[in-house]
Amino acid sequence: QVQLVESGGGLVQAGDSLRLACAASGGTFSRFGVGWFRQEPGKEREFVSWISRSGGFTQYADSVKGRFTISRDNAKKTAYLQMNNLKVVDTAVYYCAARSTILTDNAARTSWSDYHHWGQGTQVTVST
């Protein structure tokens, strides 16, 4: 059973950058694809980005493409979400999630229901 803990959220101004981290424990991190989602109050959880277990494949929501970069360091059991040129609309609680996959499964997982393990979330607030 893998446990996930997000960090790196905070209050920033529009145009600033943040890097979120998702630290895993209790499992073999390299066996999990990792996704980042975000959720605003009263809204559904929204897909942000996904990275394959090897790190060789990634996918992004159109709203963040070109601004956000997902990466992972399997030796450190940590995934990252580098967020540049933040906008007010990026304000949300950000969650990382993990899904156990076989080595040859590099299909992007963009639905929250695809994931078995979730972190507690970290708040990102972007002000004008």
C-alpha positions as CSV (number, residue, x, y, z in Angstrom):
1,Q,0.0,0.0,0.0
2,V,1.5,3.3,-1.1
3,Q,1.0,6.5,0.8
4,L,1.3,9.9,-0.9
5,V,2.1,13.3,0.7
6,E,2.0,16.5,-1.3
7,S,3.9,19.6,-0.5
8,G,4.9,22.9,-2.1
9,G,1.6,24.7,-2.3
10,G,1.2,28.3,-1.2
11,L,0.0,31.8,-2.0
12,V,1.7,33.4,-5.0
13,Q,0.9,36.2,-7.5
14,A,-0.1,35.7,-11.1
15,G,2.9,35.0,-13.2
16,D,4.9,33.4,-10.4
17,S,6.0,29.8,-10.2
18,L,5.6,26.9,-7.8
19,R,6.9,23.4,-7.7
20,L,4.7,20.8,-6.1
21,A,6.1,17.5,-4.8
22,C,4.4,14.2,-4.2
23,A,6.4,12.0,-1.9
24,A,5.6,8.3,-1.8
25,S,6.2,5.7,0.9
26,G,5.1,2.1,1.6
27,G,5.3,0.8,-1.9
28,T,7.4,0.4,-5.0
29,F,7.0,3.8,-6.5
30,S,8.4,2.9,-9.9
31,R,5.5,0.5,-10.4
32,F,3.0,3.4,-10.3
33,G,1.8,5.9,-12.9
34,V,1.2,9.2,-11.2
35,G,-1.4,11.9,-11.9
36,W,-2.0,15.4,-10.6
37,F,-5.5,16.6,-10.2
38,R,-6.9,19.8,-8.8
39,Q,-10.3,20.8,-7.2
40,E,-12.0,24.0,-6.4
41,P,-14.7,24.2,-3.8
42,G,-18.0,22.9,-5.2
43,K,-16.4,21.6,-8.4
44,E,-15.4,18.2,-9.6
45,R,-11.8,17.1,-9.4
46,E,-10.0,18.1,-12.6
47,F,-7.2,16.3,-14.4
48,V,-4.0,18.3,-14.6
49,S,-1.2,16.0,-15.7
50,W,0.0,12.4,-15.8
51,I,3.3,10.6,-16.0
52,S,4.1,7.0,-16.7
53,R,5.9,4.8,-14.2
54,S,9.2,5.2,-16.1
55,G,8.7,8.9,-16.7
56,G,9.0,8.4,-20.4
57,F,5.4,9.4,-21.2
58,T,3.4,12.4,-20.0
59,Q,0.1,14.1,-20.7
60,Y,-1.3,17.5,-19.8
61,A,-4.7,19.2,-19.7
62,D,-5.0,21.8,-22.4
63,S,-5.4,24.5,-19.7
64,V,-1.9,23.9,-18.4
65,K,0.0,22.7,-21.5
66,G,3.1,24.8,-22.0
67,R,3.0,26.2,-18.4
68,F,3.2,23.0,-16.2
69,T,5.8,20.2,-16.3
70,I,5.4,16.9,-14.6
71,S,8.4,14.8,-13.7
72,R,9.5,12.1,-11.3
73,D,12.5,10.7,-9.6
74,N,11.9,7.1,-8.8
75,A,15.1,6.8,-6.7
76,K,13.7,9.5,-4.4
77,K,10.1,8.1,-4.7
78,T,8.9,11.6,-5.6
79,A,6.9,13.1,-8.4
80,Y,6.9,16.8,-9.2
81,L,4.7,19.4,-10.8
82,Q,6.5,22.5,-11.9
83,M,4.0,25.3,-12.4
84,N,5.1,28.4,-14.3
85,N,3.2,31.5,-15.3
86,L,0.5,30.8,-12.8
87,K,-2.9,32.3,-13.3
88,V,-5.7,33.1,-10.9
89,V,-7.7,30.3,-12.5
90,D,-5.1,27.8,-11.3
91,T,-6.2,28.4,-7.7
92,A,-7.3,25.0,-6.3
93,V,-6.3,22.2,-4.0
94,Y,-3.8,20.0,-5.9
95,Y,-3.8,16.3,-5.3
96,C,-1.4,13.6,-6.5
97,A,-2.6,10.1,-7.2
98,A,-1.0,6.8,-8.1
99,R,-2.1,3.8,-10.0
100,S,-0.3,0.5,-10.2
101,T,0.5,-0.4,-13.8
102,I,2.3,-3.0,-15.7
103,L,5.6,-2.0,-17.4
104,T,4.1,-1.9,-20.9
105,D,1.0,0.1,-19.9
106,N,1.8,3.7,-21.0
107,A,-1.8,4.8,-21.5
108,A,-2.5,8.2,-20.0
109,R,-5.0,8.1,-17.1
110,T,-7.0,11.3,-17.0
111,S,-10.0,10.2,-14.9
112,W,-9.8,10.4,-11.1
113,S,-11.6,7.0,-10.9
114,D,-8.5,5.4,-12.6
115,Y,-6.4,5.9,-9.5
116,H,-6.2,3.8,-6.3
117,H,-4.1,6.0,-4.0
118,W,-4.4,9.7,-3.2
119,G,-2.6,12.3,-1.2
120,Q,-4.2,14.7,1.2
121,G,-3.8,17.7,-1.2
122,T,-2.0,21.0,-1.1
123,Q,-3.5,24.4,-1.5
124,V,-2.4,26.6,-4.4
125,T,-3.7,30.2,-4.3
126,V,-2.9,32.6,-7.1
127,S,-3.7,36.3,-6.6
128,T,-3.7,39.2,-9.0
